[in-house]
Amino acid sequence: MNSSVTVRFFASIAEATGVTKMTAMACDTADLMTVLAEHLSDDAVQAINQDNVRIAVNQSMIDGVTPLANGDEVAFLPPITGG
């Protein structure tokens, strides 16, 4: 069953998507990626699919497919650079 989740984009990913926050319906993070690909530009999809982009669900970093529940927050975080 699909859940309503808040999706947040930060820094360079927000620039690529043109938004900082949106709502989407998805049952897990894999489904969410499909939904986002249907609603975002090709450049935005490329930005969120980079290997070094981290994904957090409810402020906890995840690896792999994670189930989503109503009200969850999914954040796409660009790599941190420093020097």
Secondary structure by P-SEA (a helix, b strand, c coil): cbbbbbbbbcaaaaaaacccccccccccaaaaaaaaaacccaaaaaaaacccbbbbccccccccbbbbccbbbbbbbcccccc
